[in-house]
Amino acid sequence: MTEVLDTTTSAARLPQLDESALATLFGGARTANSFADTPVSDELLEAIWAHAKWAPTAANTQPLRVLYVRPGAGRDRLVSHMSEGNQAKTAGAPAVAVLAVDTEFHEFIPQVFPINPGMKDFLAGNDEVRGQMAQMNSALQAGYFILAVRALGLAAGPMTGFDNAGLDADFFPVGRLRSLMVVNIGHPAENAWFDRLPRLDAADTVSWA
Ligand SMILES: Cc1cc2nc3c(=O)[nH]c(=O)nc-3n(C[C@H](O)[C@H](O)[C@H](O)COP(=O)(O)O)c2cc1C
C-alpha cells in the first residue's frame, strides 16, 4: 500500500501531494484537546503504525515503541499519571498511544541494519551514544506518528505533561522502555481547538549558504 514508488528506474519522479493532502498534514492540521465519542477501530490504529514505521532513522535503528490504551481500566490508570490539566483530555480520547523509547534498541541491529551488525556491540558498550541516538530518533519517529494519525483522517493530541516515572513503573515495569509522549487520538469534538498560535516564519528560521 505504501510502497508505490517505482525505484527500479533512475528517472523516477517522486509524486507530490495535492493542496488538500498537504493541508491535512500541515497547514490545516490542529492539535485536538477534546474528542467526539466516535470510535476508532483497531484496524485504523494498526494502519497508523503501518505508515509511521517508514520514518527514516539513523542506521535504521527505529527505537520507538507504541502502546495503545483503550477506554477502561488501562486508560483510567494512564489518566492518573497525566498532569492535572491533561487528565480530562486523555480521559475523553477513544484511543491513546503511549510512545516510548526502547533503551535496548541496539538488540535489533542485526535485523534492521544487517550491513553493519557490529554496531550492536559498539552501542552496547557506549551508553552515551546509544542514549543520544535513542533520543533523536524516537522524537523523529514520534513526529511521523503524528503525521500518520493526521494522514488517516484522525486528530492527534500529543502531550508530554505527565509523570514519566510513574507511568513507566505502572506500564513498563521491566525497565527497558521509557515513556516519551502520550498522544490522544480520535475524531475531534466541536470546539476541540485552542486559538492557533503563531509559527515562526522563514525570516526567523531559514538561512542560506
Ligand atoms: C511534544 C509535545 C508536547 C506537548 N505537551 C502538551 C501537554 O502536555 N498538554 C497540552 O495540552 N498540550 C501539549 N502539546 C500540544 C501543543 O501545545 C500544541 O501541539 C501546539 O500548541 C500547536 O497547536 P496546533 O497544532 O493546534 O497549532 C504538546 C505538543 C507536543 C508536540
The ligand as a Gaussian input file, in Angstrom:
#p B3LYP/6-31G(d) Opt

LIG

0 1
 C        5.938000      17.185000      22.346000
 C        4.648000      17.895000      22.634000
 C        4.222000      18.033000      23.960000
 C        3.012000      18.654000      24.245000
 N        2.557000      18.643000      25.531000
 C        1.316000      19.103000      25.787000
 C        0.746000      18.966000      27.080000
 O        1.342000      18.410000      27.993000
 N       -0.522000      19.430000      27.254000
 C       -1.242000      20.025000      26.266000
 O       -2.383000      20.420000      26.496000
 N       -0.712000      20.183000      25.020000
 C        0.531000      19.725000      24.755000
 N        1.057000      19.828000      23.483000
 C        0.263000      20.496000      22.435000
 C        0.913000      21.791000      21.888000
 O        0.725000      22.863000      22.783000
 C        0.303000      22.075000      20.514000
 O        0.597000      20.981000      19.675000
 C        0.843000      23.352000      19.884000
 O        0.467000      24.478000      20.619000
 C        0.358000      23.506000      18.444000
 O       -1.042000      23.535000      18.372000
 P       -1.775000      23.466000      16.933000
 O       -1.366000      22.159000      16.317000
 O       -3.238000      23.479000      17.241000
 O       -1.328000      24.636000      16.152000
 C        2.241000      19.224000      23.197000
 C        2.680000      19.095000      21.864000
 C        3.852000      18.420000      21.589000
 C        4.258000      18.248000      20.129000

